[in-house]
């Protein structure tokens, strides 16, 4: 954004300098009655021919030779002016020049704005005289040591030109009055009662108060020629100053354009990135700069073009200053200014000052410029081009993230701020898109999602998981998972039971770590790594949901609530199914409670028959399911039974079956109720059974999960931690 504005400003600057040159040429033609048409059209003609000539010099690579010649002429013109200020001036007095006079300096020291001009309108015209300070930066690619040369050259340029401008201003302000008639007869004898400097010096220019005078500082744009020792050399100096500045802008703008276009950020600009020859000259950039410059040359009025340039250059300088400040604020180790006296607050002050002056000069032009810059920035932010500049924004985001993460560690946790920060055991993420898509739906812009892959370690002992033991190393400070998410092991009954033992141990480890646990089951499974083709993801999308059925509360209800906040899930209806033995609330009290929680729902079912015995055929199905995994210790000797249990710890003992008979019946009954009440739901979220590690065999626990989720729509088995439950009820 900064580069485009700056390059455009340089292209327009070409027009301003060329028009300045053309005005001088046309004034000289006018003095000898040699105008071709009128002054305005003659400026356009001379300006057009001049910019064509400068383009030829630039393309031919002769700009350095031309600049050296022009520099010599310019220095001669400046010396010629100062010499003229101390030379006799008798014949120049009628035109307002009297040599160094204290009275003239005192009179000219204060302001005398006319024709609705103000300080800032004059500033806008004069400011482009200071826009050459970045000439070194514009050609940094051509410098042997730009890091050292640019600061020194820029500061010396500011110092030398600043002193020159002040010296010229003081010299003209101390030698020439504001208004003069040019008539040798406008003299006075009595200078005692004079009220102005010209009168005290013997001339009466009071008629100028009525207007119409052509001489003096306020009226004559060629006063430097009047003062100088040899006036044609001043004209040559003006030619030199304007042409050298125009040449510098004509050379620098294409190079800035070329550098910008190489990044291929904005559509249509990449054509200007191409370079030609051994020096990679931006010939297309020259043509672009020429066209922009020519368009503004046709305006042919210096006082119209100058404020436009001032506006764009001020915007560029403001943004550059702010970028430097921003880089310092980010405190990046890569930002190491070599300038000894650099201070970030000076940069910020410079940026603010430039923005203020922009609006003071012309508020609507400043507003348009800022809108253009903002539009360019928003476009880049939206398109996210594959370009990395190592920007200060990246550094500042890191700095802020680090600061906030550290601040979070010193703040005591509160249940109101609980967020399900998920560690998703997805394996290779592209193999299980449905799992990632679902978790992303309730964590995006809300909380954290970390994808993980459990690696198994094969030893002499049964296969064990090393992954869950490392979960404490995941995340930073408070930005660490508190909820484990994984897919249901659909093929558990066909594989090695050691893998099932490993799978269940992961769940138990999560419980021990005070994690919430979420398990997603789809009828067709989650792993689609074997499917090829562009449509592989469509069959696993969980977005066209009409109803979400929730059983129990806490995290089980928090996840559906977060899902329905997404646009793709916004039309979903939440149906709540509560078990009376867990939550002893009648329908009315539950509805009141949910309204208090500000959770929208469509239906509440309070299950009063949860302890009813399950149907006989379902009990038989469960018996058949567990049969291959039973230990059957009554059919063997005690020592043999103990040895088998030690070798295959997933085996289900008779005592275990009897101990958890009621809980087993509850899982079977819940499945029956879900099929009765929630078969039309597109997603079911249900609290999973809780069992501590070592108290229930992995085979029995897996059979519970299988029975609970059997023959149901896509289903989430959820067990929240203590904090997630409190979050809901707070």
C-alpha positions in Angstrom: 0.0 0.0 0.0 2.8 2.4 0.9 4.8 1.5 -2.2 2.0 2.1 -4.6 1.1 5.5 -3.1 4.8 6.5 -3.1 5.4 5.3 -6.6 2.3 7.2 -7.8 3.4 10.3 -6.0 6.8 10.1 -7.8 5.0 9.8 -11.1 2.9 12.9 -10.4 6.0 14.7 -9.3 7.4 14.3 -12.8 4.5 16.4 -14.0 5.0 19.1 -11.3 8.7 19.6 -12.1 8.1 19.5 -15.9 5.3 22.0 -15.5 7.6 24.2 -13.4 10.1 24.1 -16.2 7.5 24.7 -18.9 6.1 27.8 -17.0 9.6 29.4 -17.0 10.1 28.7 -20.8 6.6 30.1 -21.6 7.3 33.2 -19.5 10.5 33.8 -21.5 8.6 33.3 -24.8 6.0 35.7 -23.6 8.6 38.3 -22.9 9.6 38.3 -26.5 6.1 37.9 -27.9 6.8 34.4 -29.2 3.9 32.4 -27.8 2.6 29.6 -30.0 -1.1 29.8 -28.8 -1.7 31.0 -25.2 0.2 30.5 -22.0 -1.8 27.5 -20.8 -1.6 25.5 -24.0 2.0 26.5 -24.5 2.8 25.0 -21.1 1.1 21.8 -22.2 3.1 21.6 -25.5 6.5 22.4 -23.9 5.7 20.0 -21.0 4.8 17.2 -23.3 8.0 17.6 -25.4 10.1 17.9 -22.3 8.8 14.7 -20.7 9.3 12.8 -24.0 12.9 14.0 -24.0 13.4 13.0 -20.4 11.9 9.6 -21.1 14.5 9.1 -23.9 17.4 10.1 -21.6 16.1 7.6 -18.9 15.6 4.7 -21.2 19.0 5.4 -22.8 20.6 5.2 -19.4 22.1 8.7 -19.6 20.4 10.1 -16.5 23.6 10.1 -14.4 25.5 12.1 -17.0 22.6 14.5 -17.4 22.3 14.9 -13.6 26.0 15.8 -13.3 25.7 18.5 -15.9 22.5 19.8 -14.4 24.0 19.8 -10.9 26.9 22.0 -12.1 24.5 24.5 -13.7 22.3 24.5 -10.5 25.3 25.2 -8.2 26.4 28.0 -10.6 22.9 29.5 -10.5 22.7 29.5 -6.7 26.1 31.2 -6.5 25.0 33.7 -9.1 22.0 34.6 -7.0 24.0 35.2 -3.8 26.6 37.3 -5.7 23.8 39.4 -7.1 22.4 40.2 -3.6 25.6 42.3 -2.8 25.9 44.0 -6.2 24.8 47.6 -6.9 21.0 47.8 -7.4 20.1 51.4 -8.5 18.3 50.4 -11.7 16.4 47.6 -9.9 14.8 49.7 -7.2 11.6 50.5 -9.2 11.0 46.8 -9.4 11.3 46.5 -5.6 15.0 45.4 -5.1 17.0 47.6 -2.8 19.8 45.3 -1.6 20.1 44.2 2.1 17.9 46.5 4.2 16.9 45.9 7.8 13.6 47.7 7.2 12.6 45.3 4.4 13.5 42.2 6.4 11.4 43.4 9.4 8.4 44.2 7.1 8.6 40.9 5.3 9.1 38.8 8.4 5.4 38.6 9.2 2.7 37.0 7.0 0.6 38.8 4.4 -1.6 36.1 2.8 -3.9 37.2 0.0 -6.6 35.8 -2.3 -7.8 33.3 0.4 -4.3 31.8 0.7 -3.3 30.4 4.1 -0.1 29.1 5.6 -1.0 25.5 4.7 -2.1 26.3 1.2 1.4 27.8 0.7 2.9 24.9 2.5 1.2 22.5 0.1 2.8 24.2 -2.8 6.3 24.5 -1.2 6.3 21.0 0.3 7.2 19.1 -2.9 10.6 20.9 -2.8 11.4 18.6 0.1 10.2 15.4 -1.5 13.6 14.5 -2.9 14.8 13.3 0.5 14.0 9.6 -0.4 15.9 9.8 -3.7 18.6 7.6 -2.2 16.2 5.0 -1.0 14.5 4.9 -4.4 17.8 3.8 -6.1 19.0 1.7 -3.2 19.6 -1.2 -5.6 22.2 0.8 -7.4 24.2 1.8 -4.3 27.3 -0.1 -3.2 26.5 0.3 0.5 22.9 1.5 0.9 22.8 0.8 4.6 25.5 3.4 5.2 25.0 5.7 2.2 21.2 6.3 2.5 21.2 7.7 6.0 24.2 9.9 5.5 23.2 11.1 2.1 19.6 11.8 3.2 20.6 13.8 6.3 23.2 15.7 4.4 20.7 16.5 1.6 18.2 17.7 4.2 20.9 19.9 5.9 22.3 21.4 2.7 19.0 22.0 1.0 17.4 23.3 4.2 20.2 25.8 4.7 20.0 26.8 1.0 16.2 27.4 1.2 16.6 29.4 4.4 19.4 31.5 3.0 17.4 32.2 -0.2 14.3 33.1 1.8 16.3 35.5 4.1 18.2 37.0 1.1 15.0 37.7 -0.9 13.1 38.8 2.3 15.8 41.3 3.2 16.3 42.8 -0.3 12.9 42.9 -2.0 9.7 44.5 -1.0 6.4 42.8 -1.4 4.9 45.1 -4.0 6.5 47.4 -6.7 5.3 49.2 -9.7 8.4 49.1 -11.9 8.1 52.8 -12.6 11.2 54.9 -12.1 9.0 58.0 -11.5 7.3 56.5 -8.4 9.7 58.2 -6.0 9.1 60.3 -2.8 11.2 63.2 -1.3 9.7 63.3 2.2 10.5 60.0 3.9 9.8 61.2 7.4 6.2 60.2 7.6 6.6 56.9 5.8 4.9 53.8 7.1 6.4 51.2 4.8 10.0 50.1 3.9 9.8 51.2 0.2 8.8 54.7 1.3 11.7 55.0 3.7 13.9 54.1 0.8 12.5 56.8 -1.4 9.8 55.0 -3.4 6.0 55.3 -3.3 4.4 52.0 -4.2 1.1 52.7 -2.4 -0.8 52.4 -5.7 -0.2 48.7 -5.5 -2.7 48.4 -2.7 -5.4 48.7 -5.4 -3.8 45.8 -7.3 -2.3 45.5 -10.7 1.4 45.7 -9.8 3.6 43.2 -11.6 6.8 43.4 -9.4 7.8 42.6 -5.9 7.8 39.3 -3.9 4.0 38.9 -4.1 3.7 39.4 -7.8 6.9 38.5 -9.7 7.8 34.8 -9.9 11.1 35.7 -11.4 12.5 37.8 -8.6 15.6 35.6 -8.3 16.5 36.6 -11.9 16.0 40.2 -10.9 18.4 39.9 -7.9 21.1 37.7 -9.6 24.3 38.9 -11.2 23.5 37.3 -14.5 19.7 36.6 -15.0 20.0 34.0 -17.8 22.0 31.8 -15.4 19.0 31.8 -13.0 16.8 30.6 -15.8 19.3 27.9 -16.5 19.3 27.0 -12.8 15.5 26.7 -12.8 15.8 24.5 -15.9 18.5 22.5 -14.0 16.5 22.1 -10.8 13.2 21.2 -12.4 14.7 18.9 -15.0 17.0 17.1 -12.6 14.1 16.6 -10.1 11.9 15.4 -12.9 14.6 13.0 -14.1 15.1 11.7 -10.6 11.3 11.0 -10.2 11.1 9.5 -13.7 13.8 7.1 -12.9 12.8 6.2 -9.3 9.0 5.7 -9.9 9.5 2.8 -12.4 11.9 1.0 -10.1 9.5 1.2 -7.2 6.7 0.0 -9.5 8.9 -2.8 -10.7 9.7 -3.9 -7.1 6.1 -3.9 -6.2 4.9 -5.7 -9.2 7.4 -8.5 -8.7 5.3 -9.6 -5.6 2.3 -10.1 -7.9 -0.1 -8.9 -5.2 -2.5 -6.7 -7.2 -4.1 -8.0 -10.4 -2.9 -6.6 -13.7 0.3 -5.1 -12.3 2.6 -8.1 -12.9 3.2 -7.0 -16.5 5.3 -4.0 -15.1 7.6 -6.4 -13.2 9.6 -7.4 -16.3 13.0 -5.9 -16.7 15.2 -5.6 -19.8 18.9 -5.7 -20.4 21.8 -6.6 -18.0 20.6 -3.9 -15.5 17.0 -5.3 -15.6 15.7 -1.9 -16.6 11.9 -1.4 -16.0 11.0 -0.2 -19.5 7.3 -0.9 -19.0 7.5 1.0 -15.7 8.9 4.0 -17.6 6.0 3.9 -19.9 3.5 3.8 -17.0 5.2 6.7 -15.2 5.3 8.6 -18.5 1.6 8.2 -19.0 0.7 9.2 -15.4 3.1 12.2 -15.7 1.7 13.3 -19.0 -1.9 13.2 -17.7 -1.0 15.6 -15.0 1.2 17.8 -17.2 -2.0 18.5 -19.3 -3.4 20.2 -16.2 -0.7 22.8 -16.8 -1.1 24.6 -13.5 1.6 24.2 -10.9 -0.5 25.4 -8.0 -3.1 22.7 -8.7 -0.6 19.9 -9.1 1.6 20.7 -6.1 -1.1 20.1 -3.4 -1.9 16.7 -5.0 1.7 15.7 -4.8 2.0 17.0 -1.3 -1.0 14.9 -0.3 0.4 11.6 -1.6 3.9 12.3 -0.4 2.6 13.1 3.1 0.6 9.9 3.1 3.7 8.0 2.1 5.9 9.6 4.7 3.2 9.1 7.4 2.9 5.4 6.6 6.7 5.0 6.4 7.1 6.7 9.8 4.3 4.6 11.3 5.8 1.4 9.9 9.1 2.2 11.5 7.4 2.9 14.8 5.4 -0.3 14.5 8.5 -2.3 13.8 10.1 -0.9 17.0 6.9 -1.5 19.0 7.0 -5.2 17.9 10.5 -5.5 19.5 11.6 -8.0 16.9 15.3 -9.0 17.1 15.5 -8.6 13.3 14.7 -4.8 13.6 18.1 -3.2 14.2 18.2 0.4 13.0 21.8 1.5 12.4 21.1 5.2 12.9 22.6 6.2 16.2 20.0 8.8 17.1 16.9 6.8 16.1 13.9 7.1 18.4 10.6 5.3 17.8 8.6 8.1 19.4 10.0 10.6 16.9 8.8 8.3 14.1 5.3 8.2 15.7 5.3 12.0 16.1 6.3 12.3 12.4 3.5 10.0 11.3 0.9 11.9 13.3 2.2 15.3 12.1 2.0 14.2 8.4 -1.6 12.9 8.8 -2.6 16.2 10.5 -1.0 18.3 7.8 -2.7 16.2 5.1 -6.2 17.0 6.5 -5.3 20.7 7.1 -4.2 21.2 3.5 -7.2 19.5 2.0 -9.4 17.3 4.2 -11.4 15.6 1.4 -8.2 14.8 -0.6 -6.6 13.4 2.5 -9.7 11.3 3.2 -9.7 9.9 -0.4 -6.0 9.1 -0.1 -6.5 7.2 3.2 -9.5 5.3 1.7 -7.3 4.2 -1.2 -4.5 3.1 1.2 -7.1 1.3 3.3 -8.6 -0.4 0.3 -5.2 -1.6 -0.9 -4.4 -2.9 2.6 -7.7 -4.7 3.0 -7.3 -6.3 -0.5 -3.9 -7.7 0.5 -5.2 -8.9 3.9 -8.1 -10.6 2.1 -6.2 -12.2 -0.7 -3.3 -13.3 1.6 -0.7 -13.5 -1.2 2.0 -16.1 -1.0 4.6 -13.5 -0.1 6.4 -13.1 3.2 8.1 -9.8 3.9 8.8 -10.5 7.6 6.5 -7.6 8.4 6.3 -5.8 11.7 2.7 -7.0 12.0 3.9 -10.6 12.3 6.4 -9.6 14.9 3.8 -7.6 16.9 1.2 -10.4 16.8 3.8 -12.7 18.2 4.8 -10.2 20.9 1.1 -9.7 21.9 0.4 -13.5 21.9 3.4 -14.0 24.1 2.4 -11.2 26.5 -1.2 -12.4 26.8 -0.2 -16.0 27.3 2.0 -15.0 30.2 -0.7 -12.8 31.6 -3.1 -15.6 31.5 -0.9 -17.8 33.7 -1.1 -15.3 36.5 -5.0 -15.2 36.4 -6.9 -17.7 38.4 -9.2 -19.9 36.3 -12.9 -19.3 36.6 -15.6 -21.6 35.3 -17.4 -18.8 33.4 -14.3 -18.6 31.1 -14.2 -22.3 30.5 -13.6 -23.2 26.8 -13.4 -26.7 25.3 -9.8 -26.6 24.1 -9.5 -29.8 22.1 -6.7 -32.2 21.5 -8.0 -34.1 18.5 -6.4 -37.5 17.9 -7.0 -37.5 14.2 -4.0 -39.5 13.0 -3.2 -37.9 9.6 -5.7 -35.0 9.5 -6.7 -35.5 5.9 -7.7 -39.0 6.7 -10.5 -38.0 9.1 -12.0 -34.7 7.8 -15.4 -35.2 9.4 -13.8 -35.3 12.9 -11.8 -32.1 12.2 -14.7 -30.4 10.6 -17.0 -31.0 13.6 -14.4 -29.9 16.2 -13.6 -26.8 14.1 -17.3 -26.0 14.2 -17.4 -25.5 17.9 -13.8 -24.3 18.5 -13.2 -21.8 15.6 -12.8 -18.3 17.1 -13.8 -19.7 20.5 -11.1 -22.0 21.7 -8.1 -24.1 20.7 -7.9 -27.1 18.5 -4.7 -29.1 18.3 -4.4 -32.1 16.0 -2.4 -35.0 17.4 -1.3 -38.5 16.2 -0.7 -41.3 18.7 2.4 -43.3 17.9 2.4 -46.8 19.4 5.5 -48.4 20.9 5.8 -52.2 20.4 7.7 -53.9 23.2 7.8 -57.4 24.8 4.9 -56.4 26.9 1.5 -55.5 25.3 1.4 -52.6 23.0 1.1 -49.3 25.0 0.4 -45.7 24.1 3.1 -43.1 24.6 1.0 -40.3 23.3 -1.3 -39.4 26.2 1.5 -39.3 28.7 2.9 -36.3 26.7 -0.3 -34.3 26.7 1.0 -32.1 29.4 3.6 -30.8 27.0 1.0 -29.7 24.5 0.2 -26.0 24.4 1.5 -23.0 26.2 0.4 -21.8 29.6 -3.4 -21.7 29.7 -3.5 -22.3 25.9 -3.4 -26.1 26.4 -6.0 -28.8 25.8 -8.6 -29.7 28.4 -10.7 -32.0 26.2 -9.7 -35.1 24.3 -11.5 -35.8 21.0 -11.1 -38.9 18.9 -13.1 -41.2 16.7 -14.9 -44.4 17.7 -13.0 -47.6 17.0 -15.5 -49.2 14.7 -13.4 -52.2 13.9 -12.5 -53.0 17.5 -14.1 -56.5 17.4 -12.1 -57.5 14.3 -8.6 -56.5 15.4 -6.1 -57.3 18.1 -7.5 -56.7 21.6 -4.2 -55.2 22.6 -5.2 -52.3 20.4 -8.6 -52.1 22.1 -6.8 -52.1 25.5 -4.6 -49.3 24.2 -7.6 -47.3 23.0 -9.5 -47.6 26.3 -6.4 -46.7 28.3 -6.2 -43.5 26.3 -9.7 -42.7 27.5 -8.8 -43.6 31.1 -5.6 -41.6 31.0 -7.7 -38.6 29.8 -10.1 -39.0 32.8 -7.1 -39.2 35.1 -5.7 -36.0 33.7 -9.1 -34.3 34.4 -9.7 -34.0 30.6 -13.1 -34.0 29.1 -13.6 -36.7 26.5 -15.5 -36.6 23.2 -15.8 -39.6 20.9 -17.4 -39.2 17.4 -19.1 -42.3 15.8 -20.3 -42.4 12.3 -21.9 -45.5 10.9 -19.4 -45.8 8.1 -16.5 -44.9 10.2 -14.2 -41.8 10.1 -11.1 -43.1 8.2 -11.5 -42.3 4.5 -7.8 -42.5 3.6 -8.6 -45.3 1.2 -11.1 -43.2 -0.8 -9.8 -41.3 -3.8 -11.3 -38.5 -5.9 -12.6 -35.0 -5.5 -15.9 -36.0 -3.7 -14.2 -37.8 -0.8 -15.1 -35.2 1.7 -18.7 -34.5 0.8 -20.0 -37.8 2.2 -18.6 -36.9 5.6 -19.8 -33.4 6.1 -21.9 -32.8 9.2 -23.4 -29.5 8.2 -26.9 -30.2 6.9 -28.3 -30.8 10.4 -32.0 -30.3 11.3 -32.0 -31.6 14.9 -29.4 -32.2 17.6 -30.5 -34.4 20.4 -28.6 -34.0 23.7 -28.7 -36.3 26.7 -27.6 -35.0 30.0 -25.8 -31.6 30.6 -22.4 -29.9 31.1 -20.1 -30.3 28.2 -22.7 -32.5 26.6 -25.0 -29.5 26.2 -22.2 -26.9 25.8 -21.0 -28.4 22.5 -24.4 -28.3 20.8 -24.9 -24.8 22.0 -21.5 -23.8 20.4 -22.4 -25.6 17.2 -25.7 -23.8 16.8 -23.8 -20.5 16.9 -22.3 -21.3 13.5 -24.1 -20.2 10.3 -24.1 -23.7 8.9 -25.7 -25.1 12.1 -27.8 -22.0 12.8 -31.1 -23.7 11.7 -30.6 -26.7 14.0 -33.0 -27.4 16.8 -31.7 -28.7 20.1 -33.8 -31.4 21.8 -32.9 -32.2 25.4 -33.3 -35.7 26.9 -32.7 -35.8 30.6 -32.6 -38.8 32.9 -34.6 -38.3 36.0 -32.3 -40.3 38.3 -29.4 -37.9 37.3 -31.3 -34.6 37.2 -34.4 -34.5 39.4 -36.1 -31.7 37.7 -39.6 -31.6 36.2 -40.1 -30.3 32.6 -41.1 -26.8 33.8 -38.1 -26.3 36.1 -35.8 -27.6 33.3 -37.3 -25.2 30.8 -36.9 -22.3 33.2 -33.3 -23.2 33.9 -32.4 -23.4 30.2 -34.1 -20.0 29.6 -31.9 -18.6 32.4 -28.9 -20.1 30.6 -30.0 -18.3 27.4 -29.9 -21.6 25.5 -32.5 -22.0 22.8 -34.2 -25.4 22.6 -37.1 -27.0 20.8 -38.0 -29.9 23.0 -37.3 -31.5 26.4 -37.9 -35.1 27.2 -37.5 -36.2 30.8 -36.8 -40.0 30.9 -38.6 -41.5 33.9 -38.2 -45.1 32.8 -34.4 -45.2 32.7 -34.3 -48.0 35.3 -36.8 -50.2 33.4 -35.3 -53.5 32.4 -34.2 -53.5 28.8 -35.9 -55.7 26.2 -34.9 -59.3 26.2 -33.6 -59.5 22.7 -31.3 -56.5 23.4 -29.9 -58.2 26.5 -29.2 -61.3 24.4 -27.4 -59.2 21.8 -25.2 -57.7 24.5 -24.5 -61.2 25.8 -23.4 -62.3 22.4 -21.3 -59.2 22.1 -19.3 -59.9 25.2 -19.1 -63.7 24.8 -15.7 -63.8 23.0 -14.1 -61.6 25.7 -15.2 -63.3 28.8 -12.7 -64.9 31.1 -15.1 -67.7 32.3 -13.0 -68.3 35.4 -15.6 -70.8 36.8 -14.7 -73.2 33.9 -11.0 -73.4 34.8 -8.6 -73.6 37.7 -8.0 -70.5 39.7 -4.3 -70.4 38.9 -5.0 -70.8 35.2 -7.6 -68.1 35.3 -5.3 -65.6 37.1 -2.5 -66.4 34.6 -4.9 -65.7 31.6 -6.2 -62.5 33.2 -2.6 -61.3 33.7 -1.8 -62.0 30.0 -5.0 -60.7 28.6 -6.2 -58.0 31.1 -9.1 -57.0 28.9 -11.0 -60.2 29.7 -14.4 -59.8 31.4 -14.8 -61.7 34.7 -18.0 -63.1 36.0 -17.7 -60.9 39.2 -17.3 -57.9 37.0 -20.4 -58.6 35.1 -22.4 -59.1 38.3 -20.9 -55.9 39.8 -21.8 -53.7 36.9 -25.0 -55.5 35.9 -27.1 -52.4 36.7 -24.8 -50.1 34.7 -24.8 -52.5 31.8 -28.6 -52.6 31.7 -28.6 -48.8 31.8 -26.5 -48.6 28.6 -28.8 -51.1 26.8 -31.9 -49.2 28.0 -30.4 -45.8 27.0 -29.8 -47.1 23.5 -33.4 -48.2 23.3 -34.6 -44.8 24.5 -32.4 -43.0 22.0 -33.7 -45.1 19.1 -37.2 -44.3 20.3 -36.8 -40.5 20.9 -33.9 -39.4 18.7 -33.8 -41.6 15.6 -34.7 -38.6 13.5 -31.9 -36.5 14.8 -28.9 -35.8 12.5 -26.5 -35.7 15.4 -26.8 -37.1 19.0 -24.7 -35.9 21.8 -24.8 -38.1 24.9 -22.9 -38.5 28.1 -20.6 -41.5 28.0 -20.3 -43.9 30.9 -17.6 -43.1 33.4 -15.2 -45.8 34.7 -11.8 -45.4 36.3 -8.8 -47.2 35.1 -8.4 -50.6 36.6 -12.0 -50.9 37.8 -13.6 -52.0 34.5 -12.0 -54.2 31.9 -11.4 -52.6 28.5 -13.5 -55.2 26.7 -16.6 -54.5 28.9 -16.1 -50.7 28.6 -15.8 -51.0 24.8 -19.0 -53.2 24.8 -20.8 -50.4 26.7 -19.8 -47.8 24.2 -20.7 -50.2 21.3 -24.1 -50.9 22.8 -24.9 -47.3 23.7 -24.1 -46.1 20.2 -25.5 -49.0 18.2 -27.8 -48.4 15.2 -28.0 -44.6 15.8 -27.3 -41.5 13.7 -23.9 -39.7 13.9 -23.2 -39.6 17.6 -20.9 -37.8 20.0 -20.0 -39.6 23.2 -19.1 -36.9 25.7 -17.8 -36.8 29.3 -17.0 -33.4 30.6 -14.6 -32.6 33.4 -15.7 -30.9 36.6 -15.1 -27.4 35.3 -17.2 -27.9 32.1 -20.1 -29.0 34.2 -19.8 -26.0 36.5 -19.5 -23.7 33.5 -22.9 -24.8 32.3 -24.6 -24.5 35.6 -23.0 -21.2 36.6 
